[in-house]
Amino acid sequence: MMEEDMEVAIKMVVVGNGAVGKSSMIQRYCKDIFTKDYNKTIGVDFLERQIQYVLGVLAFGSDL
């Protein structure tokens, strides 16, 4: 079977009450960091993470 490179973009919106951990969850997933300090996010925050899917195996961030 021939391997083809395919790029797919998935956009996700996280909505919820204040001070519940939305930004912390997103930063943990995208940047692999977590801070206990609370900084109120005003407006919108954009983050990105690339995931490579090859032959049924997921490869995250540092494995690319």
PDB file of N, CA, C and O in Angstrom:
ATOM      1  N   MET A   1       0.834  -1.175   0.000  1.00  0.00           N
ATOM      2  CA  MET A   1       0.000   0.000   0.000  1.00  0.00           C
ATOM      3  C   MET A   1       0.882   1.243   0.000  1.00  0.00           C
ATOM      4  O   MET A   1       1.849   1.310   0.759  1.00  0.00           O
ATOM      5  N   MET A   2       0.574   2.203  -0.818  1.00  0.00           N
ATOM      6  CA  MET A   2       1.359   3.423  -0.951  1.00  0.00           C
ATOM      7  C   MET A   2       0.986   4.425   0.150  1.00  0.00           C
ATOM      8  O   MET A   2      -0.194   4.665   0.410  1.00  0.00           O
ATOM      9  N   GLU A   3       2.000   5.001   0.787  1.00  0.00           N
ATOM     10  CA  GLU A   3       1.765   5.973   1.849  1.00  0.00           C
ATOM     11  C   GLU A   3       1.615   7.364   1.247  1.00  0.00           C
ATOM     12  O   GLU A   3       2.466   7.802   0.474  1.00  0.00           O
ATOM     13  N   GLU A   4       0.538   8.060   1.597  1.00  0.00           N
ATOM     14  CA  GLU A   4       0.288   9.398   1.090  1.00  0.00           C
ATOM     15  C   GLU A   4       0.327  10.393   2.238  1.00  0.00           C
ATOM     16  O   GLU A   4      -0.166  10.114   3.330  1.00  0.00           O
ATOM     17  N   ASP A   5       0.923  11.564   1.981  1.00  0.00           N
ATOM     18  CA  ASP A   5       0.900  12.635   2.968  1.00  0.00           C
ATOM     19  C   ASP A   5      -0.400  13.403   2.809  1.00  0.00           C
ATOM     20  O   ASP A   5      -0.764  13.827   1.712  1.00  0.00           O
ATOM     21  N   MET A   6      -1.090  13.571   3.923  1.00  0.00           N
ATOM     22  CA  MET A   6      -2.342  14.298   3.898  1.00  0.00           C
ATOM     23  C   MET A   6      -2.376  15.227   5.102  1.00  0.00           C
ATOM     24  O   MET A   6      -2.070  14.814   6.220  1.00  0.00           O
ATOM     25  N   GLU A   7      -2.744  16.464   4.875  1.00  0.00           N
ATOM     26  CA  GLU A   7      -2.790  17.435   5.954  1.00  0.00           C
ATOM     27  C   GLU A   7      -4.238  17.826   6.209  1.00  0.00           C
ATOM     28  O   GLU A   7      -4.963  18.200   5.287  1.00  0.00           O
ATOM     29  N   VAL A   8      -4.650  17.736   7.465  1.00  0.00           N
ATOM     30  CA  VAL A   8      -6.009  18.081   7.855  1.00  0.00           C
ATOM     31  C   VAL A   8      -5.932  19.069   9.005  1.00  0.00           C
ATOM     32  O   VAL A   8      -5.167  18.864   9.948  1.00  0.00           O
ATOM     33  N   ALA A   9      -6.708  20.126   8.941  1.00  0.00           N
ATOM     34  CA  ALA A   9      -6.764  21.105  10.025  1.00  0.00           C
ATOM     35  C   ALA A   9      -8.088  20.946  10.757  1.00  0.00           C
ATOM     36  O   ALA A   9      -9.155  20.948  10.142  1.00  0.00           O
ATOM     37  N   ILE A  10      -8.009  20.810  12.058  1.00  0.00           N
ATOM     38  CA  ILE A  10      -9.199  20.718  12.896  1.00  0.00           C
ATOM     39  C   ILE A  10      -9.177  21.915  13.830  1.00  0.00           C
ATOM     40  O   ILE A  10      -8.210  22.118  14.564  1.00  0.00           O
ATOM     41  N   LYS A  11     -10.232  22.703  13.804  1.00  0.00           N
ATOM     42  CA  LYS A  11     -10.330  23.875  14.665  1.00  0.00           C
ATOM     43  C   LYS A  11     -11.296  23.568  15.796  1.00  0.00           C
ATOM     44  O   LYS A  11     -12.347  22.960  15.588  1.00  0.00           O
ATOM     45  N   MET A  12     -10.925  23.996  16.992  1.00  0.00           N
ATOM     46  CA  MET A  12     -11.710  23.678  18.162  1.00  0.00           C
ATOM     47  C   MET A  12     -11.973  24.951  18.959  1.00  0.00           C
ATOM     48  O   MET A  12     -11.080  25.784  19.111  1.00  0.00           O
ATOM     49  N   VAL A  13     -13.177  25.104  19.460  1.00  0.00           N
ATOM     50  CA  VAL A  13     -13.548  26.237  20.297  1.00  0.00           C
ATOM     51  C   VAL A  13     -13.879  25.703  21.681  1.00  0.00           C
ATOM     52  O   VAL A  13     -14.662  24.764  21.822  1.00  0.00           O
ATOM     53  N   VAL A  14     -13.279  26.305  22.702  1.00  0.00           N
ATOM     54  CA  VAL A  14     -13.545  25.908  24.083  1.00  0.00           C
ATOM     55  C   VAL A  14     -14.264  27.074  24.756  1.00  0.00           C
ATOM     56  O   VAL A  14     -13.729  28.180  24.832  1.00  0.00           O
ATOM     57  N   VAL A  15     -15.471  26.822  25.242  1.00  0.00           N
ATOM     58  CA  VAL A  15     -16.305  27.858  25.844  1.00  0.00           C
ATOM     59  C   VAL A  15     -16.740  27.397  27.225  1.00  0.00           C
ATOM     60  O   VAL A  15     -17.031  26.219  27.430  1.00  0.00           O
ATOM     61  N   GLY A  16     -16.784  28.330  28.174  1.00  0.00           N
ATOM     62  CA  GLY A  16     -17.260  27.974  29.504  1.00  0.00           C
ATOM     63  C   GLY A  16     -17.150  29.137  30.466  1.00  0.00           C
ATOM     64  O   GLY A  16     -16.706  30.224  30.098  1.00  0.00           O
ATOM     65  N   ASN A  17     -17.553  28.901  31.688  1.00  0.00           N
ATOM     66  CA  ASN A  17     -17.487  29.916  32.739  1.00  0.00           C
ATOM     67  C   ASN A  17     -16.051  30.303  33.028  1.00  0.00           C
ATOM     68  O   ASN A  17     -15.116  29.588  32.667  1.00  0.00           O
ATOM     69  N   GLY A  18     -15.883  31.453  33.690  1.00  0.00           N
ATOM     70  CA  GLY A  18     -14.555  31.926  34.052  1.00  0.00           C
ATOM     71  C   GLY A  18     -13.936  31.113  35.172  1.00  0.00           C
ATOM     72  O   GLY A  18     -14.643  30.556  36.012  1.00  0.00           O
ATOM     73  N   ALA A  19     -12.613  31.047  35.180  1.00  0.00           N
ATOM     74  CA  ALA A  19     -11.824  30.414  36.246  1.00  0.00           C
ATOM     75  C   ALA A  19     -12.129  28.930  36.436  1.00  0.00           C
ATOM     76  O   ALA A  19     -12.111  28.431  37.562  1.00  0.00           O
ATOM     77  N   VAL A  20     -12.411  28.220  35.336  1.00  0.00           N
ATOM     78  CA  VAL A  20     -12.665  26.781  35.438  1.00  0.00           C
ATOM     79  C   VAL A  20     -11.553  25.930  34.825  1.00  0.00           C
ATOM     80  O   VAL A  20     -11.570  24.707  34.957  1.00  0.00           O
ATOM     81  N   GLY A  21     -10.568  26.579  34.140  1.00  0.00           N
ATOM     82  CA  GLY A  21      -9.426  25.835  33.630  1.00  0.00           C
ATOM     83  C   GLY A  21      -9.364  25.649  32.129  1.00  0.00           C
ATOM     84  O   GLY A  21      -8.606  24.805  31.651  1.00  0.00           O
ATOM     85  N   LYS A  22     -10.136  26.410  31.373  1.00  0.00           N
ATOM     86  CA  LYS A  22     -10.111  26.269  29.908  1.00  0.00           C
ATOM     87  C   LYS A  22      -8.722  26.558  29.348  1.00  0.00           C
ATOM     88  O   LYS A  22      -8.172  25.748  28.602  1.00  0.00           O
ATOM     89  N   SER A  23      -8.158  27.700  29.703  1.00  0.00           N
ATOM     90  CA  SER A  23      -6.824  28.073  29.201  1.00  0.00           C
ATOM     91  C   SER A  23      -5.755  27.109  29.700  1.00  0.00           C
ATOM     92  O   SER A  23      -4.836  26.765  28.957  1.00  0.00           O
ATOM     93  N   SER A  24      -5.866  26.675  30.946  1.00  0.00           N
ATOM     94  CA  SER A  24      -4.890  25.726  31.503  1.00  0.00           C
ATOM     95  C   SER A  24      -4.922  24.402  30.754  1.00  0.00           C
ATOM     96  O   SER A  24      -3.876  23.821  30.464  1.00  0.00           O
ATOM     97  N   MET A  25      -6.122  23.926  30.442  1.00  0.00           N
ATOM     98  CA  MET A  25      -6.268  22.667  29.709  1.00  0.00           C
ATOM     99  C   MET A  25      -5.675  22.788  28.300  1.00  0.00           C
ATOM    100  O   MET A  25      -4.988  21.880  27.832  1.00  0.00           O
ATOM    101  N   ILE A  26      -5.941  23.902  27.637  1.00  0.00           N
ATOM    102  CA  ILE A  26      -5.438  24.105  26.279  1.00  0.00           C
ATOM    103  C   ILE A  26      -3.918  24.235  26.278  1.00  0.00           C
ATOM    104  O   ILE A  26      -3.251  23.656  25.420  1.00  0.00           O
ATOM    105  N   GLN A  27      -3.361  24.992  27.232  1.00  0.00           N
ATOM    106  CA  GLN A  27      -1.904  25.137  27.308  1.00  0.00           C
ATOM    107  C   GLN A  27      -1.236  23.807  27.638  1.00  0.00           C
ATOM    108  O   GLN A  27      -0.164  23.507  27.114  1.00  0.00           O
ATOM    109  N   ARG A  28      -1.853  23.017  28.492  1.00  0.00           N
ATOM    110  CA  ARG A  28      -1.289  21.704  28.841  1.00  0.00           C
ATOM    111  C   ARG A  28      -1.230  20.809  27.605  1.00  0.00           C
ATOM    112  O   ARG A  28      -0.238  20.114  27.389  1.00  0.00           O
ATOM    113  N   TYR A  29      -2.276  20.824  26.805  1.00  0.00           N
ATOM    114  CA  TYR A  29      -2.320  19.985  25.610  1.00  0.00           C
ATOM    115  C   TYR A  29      -1.388  20.494  24.512  1.00  0.00           C
ATOM    116  O   TYR A  29      -0.667  19.705  23.900  1.00  0.00           O
ATOM    117  N   CYS A  30      -1.396  21.807  24.256  1.00  0.00           N
ATOM    118  CA  CYS A  30      -0.632  22.361  23.129  1.00  0.00           C
ATOM    119  C   CYS A  30       0.834  22.590  23.444  1.00  0.00           C
ATOM    120  O   CYS A  30       1.689  22.354  22.590  1.00  0.00           O
ATOM    121  N   LYS A  31       1.146  23.046  24.657  1.00  0.00           N
ATOM    122  CA  LYS A  31       2.519  23.410  25.004  1.00  0.00           C
ATOM    123  C   LYS A  31       3.143  22.492  26.046  1.00  0.00           C
ATOM    124  O   LYS A  31       4.326  22.625  26.360  1.00  0.00           O
ATOM    125  N   ASP A  32       2.354  21.556  26.589  1.00  0.00           N
ATOM    126  CA  ASP A  32       2.806  20.634  27.636  1.00  0.00           C
ATOM    127  C   ASP A  32       3.344  21.379  28.861  1.00  0.00           C
ATOM    128  O   ASP A  32       4.348  20.981  29.452  1.00  0.00           O
ATOM    129  N   ILE A  33       2.653  22.475  29.234  1.00  0.00           N
ATOM    130  CA  ILE A  33       3.002  23.217  30.450  1.00  0.00           C
ATOM    131  C   ILE A  33       1.753  23.418  31.293  1.00  0.00           C
ATOM    132  O   ILE A  33       0.637  23.412  30.773  1.00  0.00           O
ATOM    133  N   PHE A  34       1.940  23.593  32.582  1.00  0.00           N
ATOM    134  CA  PHE A  34       0.843  23.914  33.493  1.00  0.00           C
ATOM    135  C   PHE A  34       1.375  24.857  34.555  1.00  0.00           C
ATOM    136  O   PHE A  34       2.393  24.579  35.188  1.00  0.00           O
ATOM    137  N   THR A  35       0.686  25.971  34.749  1.00  0.00           N
ATOM    138  CA  THR A  35       1.072  26.911  35.793  1.00  0.00           C
ATOM    139  C   THR A  35      -0.066  27.054  36.784  1.00  0.00           C
ATOM    140  O   THR A  35      -1.238  27.038  36.407  1.00  0.00           O
ATOM    141  N   LYS A  36       0.281  27.191  38.039  1.00  0.00           N
ATOM    142  CA  LYS A  36      -0.721  27.377  39.087  1.00  0.00           C
ATOM    143  C   LYS A  36      -1.186  28.826  39.165  1.00  0.00           C
ATOM    144  O   LYS A  36      -2.220  29.116  39.767  1.00  0.00           O
ATOM    145  N   ASP A  37      -0.426  29.737  38.556  1.00  0.00           N
ATOM    146  CA  ASP A  37      -0.781  31.157  38.582  1.00  0.00           C
ATOM    147  C   ASP A  37      -2.019  31.400  37.727  1.00  0.00           C
ATOM    148  O   ASP A  37      -2.129  30.893  36.611  1.00  0.00           O
ATOM    149  N   TYR A  38      -2.948  32.183  38.267  1.00  0.00           N
ATOM    150  CA  TYR A  38      -4.175  32.492  37.536  1.00  0.00           C
ATOM    151  C   TYR A  38      -4.038  33.835  36.845  1.00  0.00           C
ATOM    152  O   TYR A  38      -3.828  34.854  37.502  1.00  0.00           O
ATOM    153  N   ASN A  39      -4.152  33.845  35.539  1.00  0.00           N
ATOM    154  CA  ASN A  39      -4.182  35.069  34.740  1.00  0.00           C
ATOM    155  C   ASN A  39      -5.457  35.041  33.917  1.00  0.00           C
ATOM    156  O   ASN A  39      -5.645  34.164  33.074  1.00  0.00           O
ATOM    157  N   LYS A  40      -6.324  36.001  34.165  1.00  0.00           N
ATOM    158  CA  LYS A  40      -7.586  36.044  33.444  1.00  0.00           C
ATOM    159  C   LYS A  40      -7.327  36.260  31.953  1.00  0.00           C
ATOM    160  O   LYS A  40      -6.611  37.186  31.570  1.00  0.00           O
ATOM    161  N   THR A  41      -7.910  35.404  31.115  1.00  0.00           N
ATOM    162  CA  THR A  41      -7.788  35.529  29.665  1.00  0.00           C
ATOM    163  C   THR A  41      -8.898  36.452  29.182  1.00  0.00           C
ATOM    164  O   THR A  41     -10.079  36.191  29.407  1.00  0.00           O
ATOM    165  N   ILE A  42      -8.511  37.515  28.526  1.00  0.00           N
ATOM    166  CA  ILE A  42      -9.496  38.473  28.022  1.00  0.00           C
ATOM    167  C   ILE A  42      -9.629  38.272  26.520  1.00  0.00           C
ATOM    168  O   ILE A  42      -8.644  38.355  25.786  1.00  0.00           O
ATOM    169  N   GLY A  43     -10.834  38.010  26.071  1.00  0.00           N
ATOM    170  CA  GLY A  43     -11.070  37.875  24.634  1.00  0.00           C
ATOM    171  C   GLY A  43     -10.783  36.484  24.127  1.00  0.00           C
ATOM    172  O   GLY A  43     -11.460  35.525  24.499  1.00  0.00           O
ATOM    173  N   VAL A  44      -9.771  36.373  23.270  1.00  0.00           N
ATOM    174  CA  VAL A  44      -9.509  35.130  22.552  1.00  0.00           C
ATOM    175  C   VAL A  44      -8.041  34.761  22.669  1.00  0.00           C
ATOM    176  O   VAL A  44      -7.177  35.637  22.713  1.00  0.00           O
ATOM    177  N   ASP A  45      -7.760  33.473  22.719  1.00  0.00           N
ATOM    178  CA  ASP A  45      -6.394  32.974  22.762  1.00  0.00           C
ATOM    179  C   ASP A  45      -6.268  31.888  21.692  1.00  0.00           C
ATOM    180  O   ASP A  45      -7.104  30.987  21.627  1.00  0.00           O
ATOM    181  N   PHE A  46      -5.240  31.965  20.862  1.00  0.00           N
ATOM    182  CA  PHE A  46      -5.037  30.989  19.792  1.00  0.00           C
ATOM    183  C   PHE A  46      -3.781  30.176  20.069  1.00  0.00           C
ATOM    184  O   PHE A  46      -2.719  30.740  20.332  1.00  0.00           O
ATOM    185  N   LEU A  47      -3.898  28.860  20.012  1.00  0.00           N
ATOM    186  CA  LEU A  47      -2.750  27.970  20.149  1.00  0.00           C
ATOM    187  C   LEU A  47      -2.850  26.900  19.069  1.00  0.00           C
ATOM    188  O   LEU A  47      -3.925  26.654  18.521  1.00  0.00           O
ATOM    189  N   GLU A  48      -1.722  26.268  18.772  1.00  0.00           N
ATOM    190  CA  GLU A  48      -1.674  25.266  17.710  1.00  0.00           C
ATOM    191  C   GLU A  48      -0.833  24.081  18.152  1.00  0.00           C
ATOM    192  O   GLU A  48       0.152  24.233  18.875  1.00  0.00           O
ATOM    193  N   ARG A  49      -1.238  22.896  17.705  1.00  0.00           N
ATOM    194  CA  ARG A  49      -0.451  21.692  17.944  1.00  0.00           C
ATOM    195  C   ARG A  49      -0.529  20.817  16.702  1.00  0.00           C
ATOM    196  O   ARG A  49      -1.602  20.626  16.130  1.00  0.00           O
ATOM    197  N   GLN A  50       0.611  20.292  16.291  1.00  0.00           N
ATOM    198  CA  GLN A  50       0.645  19.414  15.125  1.00  0.00           C
ATOM    199  C   GLN A  50       0.717  17.965  15.593  1.00  0.00           C
ATOM    200  O   GLN A  50       1.487  17.621  16.489  1.00  0.00           O
ATOM    201  N   ILE A  51      -0.094  17.135  14.972  1.00  0.00           N
ATOM    202  CA  ILE A  51      -0.115  15.703  15.266  1.00  0.00           C
ATOM    203  C   ILE A  51       0.068  14.969  13.948  1.00  0.00           C
ATOM    204  O   ILE A  51      -0.586  15.290  12.956  1.00  0.00           O
ATOM    205  N   GLN A  52       0.956  13.987  13.940  1.00  0.00           N
ATOM    206  CA  GLN A  52       1.200  13.198  12.735  1.00  0.00           C
ATOM    207  C   GLN A  52       0.611  11.808  12.947  1.00  0.00           C
ATOM    208  O   GLN A  52       0.882  11.161  13.959  1.00  0.00           O
ATOM    209  N   TYR A  53      -0.187  11.355  12.001  1.00  0.00           N
ATOM    210  CA  TYR A  53      -0.828  10.048  12.058  1.00  0.00           C
ATOM    211  C   TYR A  53      -0.254   9.185  10.943  1.00  0.00           C
ATOM    212  O   TYR A  53      -0.447   9.479   9.763  1.00  0.00           O
ATOM    213  N   VAL A  54       0.457   8.116  11.319  1.00  0.00           N
ATOM    214  CA  VAL A  54       1.095   7.249  10.328  1.00  0.00           C
ATOM    215  C   VAL A  54       0.802   5.791  10.671  1.00  0.00           C
ATOM    216  O   VAL A  54       1.096   5.341  11.778  1.00  0.00           O
ATOM    217  N   LEU A  55       0.230   5.061   9.733  1.00  0.00           N
ATOM    218  CA  LEU A  55      -0.009   3.612   9.866  1.00  0.00           C
ATOM    219  C   LEU A  55      -0.649   3.222  11.193  1.00  0.00           C
ATOM    220  O   LEU A  55      -0.221   2.265  11.837  1.00  0.00           O
ATOM    221  N   GLY A  56      -1.669   3.962  11.595  1.00  0.00           N
ATOM    222  CA  GLY A  56      -2.403   3.623  12.804  1.00  0.00           C
ATOM    223  C   GLY A  56      -1.711   4.013  14.092  1.00  0.00           C
ATOM    224  O   GLY A  56      -2.146   3.594  15.166  1.00  0.00           O
ATOM    225  N   VAL A  57      -0.643   4.803  14.025  1.00  0.00           N
ATOM    226  CA  VAL A  57       0.087   5.222  15.221  1.00  0.00           C
ATOM    227  C   VAL A  57       0.095   6.745  15.278  1.00  0.00           C
ATOM    228  O   VAL A  57       0.410   7.405  14.287  1.00  0.00           O
ATOM    229  N   LEU A  58      -0.253   7.304  16.437  1.00  0.00           N
ATOM    230  CA  LEU A  58      -0.213   8.755  16.608  1.00  0.00           C
ATOM    231  C   LEU A  58       1.152   9.176  17.117  1.00  0.00           C
ATOM    232  O   LEU A  58       1.698   8.543  18.021  1.00  0.00           O
ATOM    233  N   ALA A  59       1.711  10.233  16.550  1.00  0.00           N
ATOM    234  CA  ALA A  59       2.981  10.794  17.012  1.00  0.00           C
ATOM    235  C   ALA A  59       2.728  12.241  17.410  1.00  0.00           C
ATOM    236  O   ALA A  59       2.295  13.044  16.583  1.00  0.00           O
ATOM    237  N   PHE A  60       2.995  12.581  18.668  1.00  0.00           N
ATOM    238  CA  PHE A  60       2.724  13.920  19.177  1.00  0.00           C
ATOM    239  C   PHE A  60       3.978  14.772  19.178  1.00  0.00           C
ATOM    240  O   PHE A  60       5.095  14.254  19.195  1.00  0.00           O
ATOM    241  N   GLY A  61       3.782  16.104  19.158  1.00  0.00           N
ATOM    242  CA  GLY A  61       4.788  17.151  19.241  1.00  0.00           C
ATOM    243  C   GLY A  61       6.241  16.767  19.095  1.00  0.00           C
ATOM    244  O   GLY A  61       6.794  16.872  18.000  1.00  0.00           O
ATOM    245  N   SER A  62       6.882  16.323  20.173  1.00  0.00           N
ATOM    246  CA  SER A  62       8.325  16.076  20.154  1.00  0.00           C
ATOM    247  C   SER A  62       8.700  14.835  19.344  1.00  0.00           C
ATOM    248  O   SER A  62       9.871  14.647  19.015  1.00  0.00           O
ATOM    249  N   ASP A  63       7.723  13.987  19.018  1.00  0.00           N
ATOM    250  CA  ASP A  63       8.004  12.770  18.254  1.00  0.00           C
ATOM    251  C   ASP A  63       8.008  13.007  16.749  1.00  0.00           C
ATOM    252  O   ASP A  63       8.322  12.094  15.984  1.00  0.00           O
ATOM    253  N   LEU A  64       7.660  14.235  16.304  1.00  0.00           N
ATOM    254  CA  LEU A  64       7.572  14.508  14.865  1.00  0.00           C
ATOM    255  C   LEU A  64       8.921  14.575  14.226  1.00  0.00           C
ATOM    256  O   LEU A  64       9.022  14.798  13.020  1.00  0.00           O
TER     257      LEU A  64
END
